[in-house]
Amino acid sequence: MKWTIFFFALLGLTACKNQTVNKRNVSADKDSTNSIPTVQYSEKELITLLDSIGNLNSNGWTEKLTFQVDSTLNNQIKLNNKLSRTDFKVLKTATKSGEIDLDVARRIFPQLEIGSNLASNSENKKLTIGFYSFDNNKKDFNEFAISIGYDGGLAWNNDVYFLKSDKVIAKHKIFHRYGLELKHFKNEINETVLYYKVNYESGTGIWWNQFNFYRYDKEELLPTLTEIENINLQNSWSIRTYWIESTILDTKPLKLKFVFRNQFTDTLGNQIEFINDSTEIKYKFDTNKKIYEPEFSDVKLNRLKLLTYFHAENELLFVNINYDLFKRELNSNDQVKRQAILNYLKELKNGLNRQ
């Protein structure tokens, strides 16, 4: 995991406070990428690092860490394409068969991107589509979506067009990896809110999925919330292991339950629990801003703690926001956990030193 130059300056400050460089033990193994040796720092040096990070102002992390997810949420394509009576009738018929003529699709859907693999029959020029209704009666065709290239959930991504009656109002490019799941509910002012999962990363021992929420505002589809659905990172990818998963418990008000944990690896390779907990968060729909605002009072997570589960340069934020917990555990009688924490701080300091 990379470290920013800004935080490397912090390492320099802490090193200046310690005059025992020539006494440090250095392991024989060197980093495979840049041949910088691993330093066995003293406990005093590691505590000094912890205190230095704990005293930083954490407010500056938010914008940088949320840039990717906020950009995906807010920068989907807005459209305003009113269909002719004939094309609207053809589209409604096509939702029953799951296929539409390519020439008609090009007329109906602005910025339509068609690869050779999307046409179900190149000779007949047919395009497969999926139909998602947000109405009580699917035959109303008032608020609905059409996914392009629907193949029964085998595609990793889909372009999805959202419609308000006979008008195409938005196009979303959704990378879902494991199948498009498009769901909906009514908010406090009886607007349709829809949501789906976005996959940001996947692999063995590593993945990241977000819930993205949007609402129908007359003839617009507007973003209202992005929140963690499930994030996992194992120790082969990082100096700590962590997991967080949310479940939607209710929709009016919107309520999510989070289960989360963090583990450190001790010197023997064992995983030692540092955080293992759960909490429920309500999201109030702000009728002025027209977005969901989390209510973090009397819960075990806040916005910054949630950001420590992102796959990003967030180790220093993790230490900063959990500083009191670090101090408490280091002062406890649990020597196994204490040594695992010191091992984590050693890895952190060495990681900074490799920049």
TAHU-V180570 format. One record per backbone hydrogen bond with DSSP energy under -1.0 kcal/mol. NH is the residue of the N-H (numbers start at 0). CO is the residue of the C=O. If there is no record, write none. Layout:
nh:co
NH:CO
NH:CO
This chain:
nh:co
7:3
8:4
10:6
11:7
12:8
13:9
14:10
15:11
17:14
22:19
23:20
26:37
30:35
34:30
37:28
39:24
40:38
45:41
46:42
47:43
48:44
49:45
50:46
51:47
52:48
53:49
54:50
55:52
60:57
64:60
65:61
69:65
70:66
71:67
72:68
73:69
74:70
76:170
78:168
80:167
82:165
87:83
88:84
89:85
90:86
91:87
92:88
93:89
94:90
95:92
97:93
99:126
101:124
104:100
105:101
106:102
107:103
108:104
117:114
119:125
124:120
125:120
126:99
127:117
128:97
129:146
131:144
133:142
139:136
143:162
144:131
145:160
146:129
147:158
148:127
157:173
159:171
160:145
161:169
162:143
163:166
164:141
166:163
167:80
168:161
169:161
170:76
171:159
173:157
175:155
176:155
177:175
182:194
184:192
186:190
189:186
192:184
193:213
194:182
195:211
197:209
198:174
199:207
200:207
202:205
205:202
206:231
207:200
208:229
209:197
210:226
211:195
212:224
213:193
214:221
215:191
216:219
219:216
221:214
223:212
224:212
226:210
228:208
229:208
230:243
231:206
232:241
233:204
236:233
240:262
241:232
242:260
243:230
244:258
245:228
246:256
248:254
249:254
254:249
255:280
256:246
257:278
258:244
259:276
260:242
261:274
262:240
263:271
265:269
268:265
271:263
273:261
274:261
276:259
278:257
280:255
282:253
283:292
285:290
289:285
291:223
292:283
294:281
298:295
305:301
306:302
308:305
309:306
311:309
313:311
317:313
318:314
319:315
320:316
321:317
322:319
325:321
326:322
327:323
328:324
329:325
330:326
331:328
334:332
337:333
338:334
339:335
340:336
341:337
342:338
343:339
344:340
345:341
346:342
347:343
348:344
349:345
350:346
351:347
352:348
353:349
354:351
